[in-house]
Amino acid sequence: AKELLKSLFGLLKPDRGELLLNGQPLQLKSPRDAVRHGIALVPEERRTHGVAPALSV
């Protein structure tokens, strides 16, 4: 499941399948691409993998 989420956010390149957004094919090369399309990822371990670990949610 983590691999799927990382693929949806552009952190991992999928080895098969196709990602569609609103019925259109989508290729994400980086998290920046994902954010441009309105896709975000909230990591399970935000203190380890988050952008601002010292801040509360």
Phi and psi in radians as a Rosetta constraint file:
Dihedral C 1 N 2 CA 2 C 2 CIRCULARHARMONIC -1.110 0.35
Dihedral N 2 CA 2 C 2 N 3 CIRCULARHARMONIC -0.645 0.35
Dihedral C 2 N 3 CA 3 C 3 CIRCULARHARMONIC -1.128 0.35
Dihedral N 3 CA 3 C 3 N 4 CIRCULARHARMONIC -0.684 0.35
Dihedral C 3 N 4 CA 4 C 4 CIRCULARHARMONIC -1.085 0.35
Dihedral N 4 CA 4 C 4 N 5 CIRCULARHARMONIC -0.832 0.35
Dihedral C 4 N 5 CA 5 C 5 CIRCULARHARMONIC -1.111 0.35
Dihedral N 5 CA 5 C 5 N 6 CIRCULARHARMONIC -0.705 0.35
Dihedral C 5 N 6 CA 6 C 6 CIRCULARHARMONIC -1.135 0.35
Dihedral N 6 CA 6 C 6 N 7 CIRCULARHARMONIC -0.617 0.35
Dihedral C 6 N 7 CA 7 C 7 CIRCULARHARMONIC -1.169 0.35
Dihedral N 7 CA 7 C 7 N 8 CIRCULARHARMONIC -0.716 0.35
Dihedral C 7 N 8 CA 8 C 8 CIRCULARHARMONIC -1.148 0.35
Dihedral N 8 CA 8 C 8 N 9 CIRCULARHARMONIC -0.402 0.35
Dihedral C 8 N 9 CA 9 C 9 CIRCULARHARMONIC -1.735 0.35
Dihedral N 9 CA 9 C 9 N 10 CIRCULARHARMONIC -0.006 0.35
Dihedral C 9 N 10 CA 10 C 10 CIRCULARHARMONIC 1.499 0.35
Dihedral N 10 CA 10 C 10 N 11 CIRCULARHARMONIC 0.194 0.35
Dihedral C 10 N 11 CA 11 C 11 CIRCULARHARMONIC -1.452 0.35
Dihedral N 11 CA 11 C 11 N 12 CIRCULARHARMONIC -0.527 0.35
Dihedral C 11 N 12 CA 12 C 12 CIRCULARHARMONIC -2.181 0.35
Dihedral N 12 CA 12 C 12 N 13 CIRCULARHARMONIC 2.502 0.35
Dihedral C 12 N 13 CA 13 C 13 CIRCULARHARMONIC -1.514 0.35
Dihedral N 13 CA 13 C 13 N 14 CIRCULARHARMONIC 2.169 0.35
Dihedral C 13 N 14 CA 14 C 14 CIRCULARHARMONIC -1.120 0.35
Dihedral N 14 CA 14 C 14 N 15 CIRCULARHARMONIC 2.491 0.35
Dihedral C 14 N 15 CA 15 C 15 CIRCULARHARMONIC -1.568 0.35
Dihedral N 15 CA 15 C 15 N 16 CIRCULARHARMONIC -0.188 0.35
Dihedral C 15 N 16 CA 16 C 16 CIRCULARHARMONIC -2.836 0.35
Dihedral N 16 CA 16 C 16 N 17 CIRCULARHARMONIC 2.930 0.35
Dihedral C 16 N 17 CA 17 C 17 CIRCULARHARMONIC 1.546 0.35
Dihedral N 17 CA 17 C 17 N 18 CIRCULARHARMONIC -3.111 0.35
Dihedral C 17 N 18 CA 18 C 18 CIRCULARHARMONIC -2.432 0.35
Dihedral N 18 CA 18 C 18 N 19 CIRCULARHARMONIC 2.415 0.35
Dihedral C 18 N 19 CA 19 C 19 CIRCULARHARMONIC -1.758 0.35
Dihedral N 19 CA 19 C 19 N 20 CIRCULARHARMONIC 2.199 0.35
Dihedral C 19 N 20 CA 20 C 20 CIRCULARHARMONIC -2.050 0.35
Dihedral N 20 CA 20 C 20 N 21 CIRCULARHARMONIC 2.438 0.35
Dihedral C 20 N 21 CA 21 C 21 CIRCULARHARMONIC -2.207 0.35
Dihedral N 21 CA 21 C 21 N 22 CIRCULARHARMONIC 2.044 0.35
Dihedral C 21 N 22 CA 22 C 22 CIRCULARHARMONIC 0.963 0.35
Dihedral N 22 CA 22 C 22 N 23 CIRCULARHARMONIC 0.668 0.35
Dihedral C 22 N 23 CA 23 C 23 CIRCULARHARMONIC 1.395 0.35
Dihedral N 23 CA 23 C 23 N 24 CIRCULARHARMONIC 0.002 0.35
Dihedral C 23 N 24 CA 24 C 24 CIRCULARHARMONIC -1.900 0.35
Dihedral N 24 CA 24 C 24 N 25 CIRCULARHARMONIC 2.434 0.35
Dihedral C 24 N 25 CA 25 C 25 CIRCULARHARMONIC -1.046 0.35
Dihedral N 25 CA 25 C 25 N 26 CIRCULARHARMONIC 2.464 0.35
Dihedral C 25 N 26 CA 26 C 26 CIRCULARHARMONIC -2.337 0.35
Dihedral N 26 CA 26 C 26 N 27 CIRCULARHARMONIC 2.237 0.35
Dihedral C 26 N 27 CA 27 C 27 CIRCULARHARMONIC -2.028 0.35
Dihedral N 27 CA 27 C 27 N 28 CIRCULARHARMONIC 2.061 0.35
Dihedral C 27 N 28 CA 28 C 28 CIRCULARHARMONIC -1.822 0.35
Dihedral N 28 CA 28 C 28 N 29 CIRCULARHARMONIC 2.119 0.35
Dihedral C 28 N 29 CA 29 C 29 CIRCULARHARMONIC -1.710 0.35
Dihedral N 29 CA 29 C 29 N 30 CIRCULARHARMONIC -0.255 0.35
Dihedral C 29 N 30 CA 30 C 30 CIRCULARHARMONIC -2.794 0.35
Dihedral N 30 CA 30 C 30 N 31 CIRCULARHARMONIC 2.871 0.35
Dihedral C 30 N 31 CA 31 C 31 CIRCULARHARMONIC -1.033 0.35
Dihedral N 31 CA 31 C 31 N 32 CIRCULARHARMONIC -0.536 0.35
Dihedral C 31 N 32 CA 32 C 32 CIRCULARHARMONIC -1.038 0.35
Dihedral N 32 CA 32 C 32 N 33 CIRCULARHARMONIC -0.743 0.35
Dihedral C 32 N 33 CA 33 C 33 CIRCULARHARMONIC -1.048 0.35
Dihedral N 33 CA 33 C 33 N 34 CIRCULARHARMONIC -0.742 0.35
Dihedral C 33 N 34 CA 34 C 34 CIRCULARHARMONIC -1.080 0.35
Dihedral N 34 CA 34 C 34 N 35 CIRCULARHARMONIC -0.801 0.35
Dihedral C 34 N 35 CA 35 C 35 CIRCULARHARMONIC -1.090 0.35
Dihedral N 35 CA 35 C 35 N 36 CIRCULARHARMONIC -0.684 0.35
Dihedral C 35 N 36 CA 36 C 36 CIRCULARHARMONIC -1.054 0.35
Dihedral N 36 CA 36 C 36 N 37 CIRCULARHARMONIC -0.471 0.35
Dihedral C 36 N 37 CA 37 C 37 CIRCULARHARMONIC -1.701 0.35
Dihedral N 37 CA 37 C 37 N 38 CIRCULARHARMONIC 0.172 0.35
Dihedral C 37 N 38 CA 38 C 38 CIRCULARHARMONIC 1.425 0.35
Dihedral N 38 CA 38 C 38 N 39 CIRCULARHARMONIC 0.329 0.35
Dihedral C 38 N 39 CA 39 C 39 CIRCULARHARMONIC -1.785 0.35
Dihedral N 39 CA 39 C 39 N 40 CIRCULARHARMONIC 2.277 0.35
Dihedral C 39 N 40 CA 40 C 40 CIRCULARHARMONIC -2.255 0.35
Dihedral N 40 CA 40 C 40 N 41 CIRCULARHARMONIC 2.805 0.35
Dihedral C 40 N 41 CA 41 C 41 CIRCULARHARMONIC -2.284 0.35
Dihedral N 41 CA 41 C 41 N 42 CIRCULARHARMONIC 2.186 0.35
Dihedral C 41 N 42 CA 42 C 42 CIRCULARHARMONIC -1.830 0.35
Dihedral N 42 CA 42 C 42 N 43 CIRCULARHARMONIC 1.897 0.35
Dihedral C 42 N 43 CA 43 C 43 CIRCULARHARMONIC -1.179 0.35
Dihedral N 43 CA 43 C 43 N 44 CIRCULARHARMONIC 2.573 0.35
Dihedral C 43 N 44 CA 44 C 44 CIRCULARHARMONIC -1.053 0.35
Dihedral N 44 CA 44 C 44 N 45 CIRCULARHARMONIC -0.773 0.35
Dihedral C 44 N 45 CA 45 C 45 CIRCULARHARMONIC -1.800 0.35
Dihedral N 45 CA 45 C 45 N 46 CIRCULARHARMONIC 1.306 0.35
Dihedral C 45 N 46 CA 46 C 46 CIRCULARHARMONIC -1.139 0.35
Dihedral N 46 CA 46 C 46 N 47 CIRCULARHARMONIC -0.471 0.35
Dihedral C 46 N 47 CA 47 C 47 CIRCULARHARMONIC -1.231 0.35
Dihedral N 47 CA 47 C 47 N 48 CIRCULARHARMONIC -0.509 0.35
Dihedral C 47 N 48 CA 48 C 48 CIRCULARHARMONIC -1.578 0.35
Dihedral N 48 CA 48 C 48 N 49 CIRCULARHARMONIC -0.749 0.35
Dihedral C 48 N 49 CA 49 C 49 CIRCULARHARMONIC -1.921 0.35
Dihedral N 49 CA 49 C 49 N 50 CIRCULARHARMONIC 0.014 0.35
Dihedral C 49 N 50 CA 50 C 50 CIRCULARHARMONIC -1.397 0.35
Dihedral N 50 CA 50 C 50 N 51 CIRCULARHARMONIC 2.946 0.35
Dihedral C 50 N 51 CA 51 C 51 CIRCULARHARMONIC -1.471 0.35
Dihedral N 51 CA 51 C 51 N 52 CIRCULARHARMONIC -0.562 0.35
Dihedral C 51 N 52 CA 52 C 52 CIRCULARHARMONIC -2.304 0.35
Dihedral N 52 CA 52 C 52 N 53 CIRCULARHARMONIC 1.297 0.35
Dihedral C 52 N 53 CA 53 C 53 CIRCULARHARMONIC -1.099 0.35
Dihedral N 53 CA 53 C 53 N 54 CIRCULARHARMONIC -0.405 0.35
Dihedral C 53 N 54 CA 54 C 54 CIRCULARHARMONIC -1.405 0.35
Dihedral N 54 CA 54 C 54 N 55 CIRCULARHARMONIC -0.271 0.35
Dihedral C 54 N 55 CA 55 C 55 CIRCULARHARMONIC -1.518 0.35
Dihedral N 55 CA 55 C 55 N 56 CIRCULARHARMONIC 2.610 0.35
Dihedral C 55 N 56 CA 56 C 56 CIRCULARHARMONIC -1.486 0.35
Dihedral N 56 CA 56 C 56 N 57 CIRCULARHARMONIC 2.896 0.35
